[in-house]
Amino acid sequence: MTKIQNQTEAAPVIQIQVVAVPSIDPATQKMKYTTTFTPPEVTVTATDTILSYELVSPTPAGVQFKSLKVKGKVPEQISHPTISQSGKLMVVTDSNTVKEVLNLTIRFKDSDALEFDVDPEVANDPGHSYLDSAPIAMVMLEPEQGNDPGH
């Protein structure tokens, strides 16, 4: 007996490291955060891509992800976020079915209850997929002449 194995591809994952460093704004004397993303630009080319945002050092321990808002022609391309219990990891899925640039607003909070927003972008580029160039399937609804078992 031959064993049949289904080959499935794992969903692509783009890992984004986030650093949020506090400083005092000289003009207002209030705390502000400078936030950087690595990679600085994200372009999604495959469907159902997982975007994993992780807060990394030298980000202070008290900084966490709080929420995510998405703006664009089709903002539902990005799923609702899953934020880890520690608040250091946020994961979303990008269906990437429409070519557009999505504007994200990521809200953070720190241990002093200070909240701040950062507005990175995600470029969706589904490109030219196999389905776009595949021929249209034809289905014969009537039996061939002389091959109708009912006659």
N, C-alpha and C positions, 0 to 999 in steps of 0.2 A: 504494500500500500504506500502510495506516495503522499507525503505530507505537503500541503499547500500552505505557503506562508504569504501573508499579505505584506507587501512592502509599503510603508507609509512614511512620508517625509515629516520630520519634526517641523513645527512652526518656527520660522526664523525669529531670532532674538537680537534686538539692538540694545546694548547696554550703554547707558548714559551715566557718567559719574558727575555728581553735583557737589560743588564746594560753595559754601556760604560763609563768608568771613565778616565778623562785625567790626565796625569802626565808628568813631564819633564824627558826625557831620559838623565841620567847622562853622558853617553858617548858622545852624540851628542848635548845636550842642546836644543833639539827640542821637541815639544809637541808630545806625543804618547797617544794612548788609550788602556786601558786594558778592554777587553770585556768578559763578562760571560753570559752563557745561563742557564735558569732554565725551564725545566730539562736540564742537560748537554748533554744527549744523547737522540735522537729521533728515535724510531722504529715504523714504520707504518705497521699495520697488516690488515687494512681494505681498500677496494677500495674506490676511490674518497674521501680521507681524506683531510680535510682542515687544513693547517698549518698556524697558526696566530702568527706572531712575533710582539711583542710590546715592545717599548723602555720604561723603567720604571725608577723611582728614584733609585739611585742618579745620573742618567744620566743627564748631563746639558741640559737645554731647547733648545739650538741651535743645538743639534745633531739630525740628521734625516736619515732615510733609503734613499738611492739613487737608487740602482739597484741590480740585482741578476743575477748571472751566474751559470749554472749547468753543471757539468761534470760527466760522467758515461757512461756505455754501452748504456743505453737508457735514455738520459737526458731529453727527452720530457715527461718523467713520471711526471715532475714538470711543472705546467702551468706558463705562464708569470705572474709576480707579479702585484698585485694591491696595490699601496701605497697610504695611506690616504693623504688628503690635508695638514694635519699638518706634515706629514712625520714620525709620531710616530708609525704607524701601517702598516705592510706589510702582505698581505695574498696571499697564493698560494694553489693550489689544487694538491694533489699527487694521480695519478691514481693507483699506486701500483699494477701493473700487472706483474712485473718482479722482481725477488729477486736479489737485488744488493745494494751496498752502493753508494749513490750519494754524490758527493762532491760539496757543495755550496760555492760560493764566494759572500758574502753580502758586498756591498760597502755602506759606510756611508759618510756623509758630515757634517761639523759643520758650525757654523755661521761665522767663520773666513776663510771659503773656504778650510779648510783642509779636505782631503779625506783619508779614510783608509778602508782596507779590513779585513774581518774576514772569516775564512773558516770552518764552522761547517759541519757535515755530517748528512745525513738522511738515515737510514737503511730501505730498503723496504723488507718486508717479507710477501708476500701474503699468505703464508702457504698453507694448504690443504683446498680448498673450497668445498662447496657442489657440484659444477659443476664438479669438478675433479672426484668425486666418483659416480656421477649419471649415470644410465645406458643410453646408446645411444638410442635416440628416434627412433622408427620404424614407418614408414609411409607406409600404403598399397596403392599402386598406381592403382591396378586393383581391380574391384569389385569382391566380393566373388561369387563363382559358384552359379547359380540359383538366384542371387540377383541383376542382371543387369536389370534395368528397360527398357533398349533399346532393349531387346530380348524377 
